[in-house]
């Protein structure tokens, strides 16, 4: 479920040696499956382990994952890196914002996952997001922009040169185009 690098394992062992006996680490996702999902790691004392928690064995310690976070931590990776700026723990969880769907899932589910995992994280840097409104029978993805994207003067470029190009490549032969139905209103909320 969660891949922890050797350097991160060593880091956790050192940290846990200074805690009460039988303390584990807890890996979790706050607001899983949403665009505001955040991953975290904390100490997990023995009395904090719940019956539905999953306990994972690592080299020298155990990690605990709550039931709700489990599907969103599939393919997650934890690393401990050291560079000129110092050392830091990194946690990458590609499925935290949206539960991963199978390659043979219906096209609409795969498009929705793609929007949540690939498109919206990029738009979030400008305070924007996009929602899937419809997937037409001819393969047109109908979207509605929100936040900083609503009324943004660059929305057409984002739609055609960014989102549509990505989707046509990702869903070659299935998606035929992307259309925006947003009633754009420029204002202070608009990014550009």
C-alpha positions, 0 to 999 in steps of 0.5 A: 500500500505505502512504499517507504524508502530505506532512508525514511524507515531509518528516520522513523526508527530514530524518531520512534526510539524517543517515544513511548513503547509500542508507538507507531506512525500513523499515515492519513489523508484529511478530506480524502477524495476531494480537491482539498485532500492533505496527507500527513504522518503523526505518532500513533500511541498504542491506545490510539489504534482502532479495530478497523485500522490497518497495521503495516509492517516495515523495517523496525517499526509499524505504520497504521492507516485508518479505514477511510484513508486506505484506498486513497493511499494506494501507491503512496510513497514516503521518502526522507531526502537530504540536500543543500537546504537540509533534510525533509520527509516527503509523502506523495499520494497520487490517489489522495484527491481521487480514488484511483479507477481501474483501466477498464472502468467506464470512460466517465469515471476515468475522465473524472479521475483524470480531472481530479488527479491531473487537471485540478491540481494544476489549476489550483495554483491559480485558485481555480478548478474544473468540474465534469458536467457531461460526457456526450455520446460522441466523446465530447467532455463538457466542463465548467470552470470555477474559482480563479478560472471563471472569467480568466482571460486565459481560459481558452488557452487553458482549455484547448492547449492544456486540458483538451490536448492532455485528454485527447492524448490520455483517452486517444480514440475515446474523447473527441474534444473538450467544451466549456459551458461556463458563463464567465464573469470577470472580476476580482476572483479571476486569475488574469 
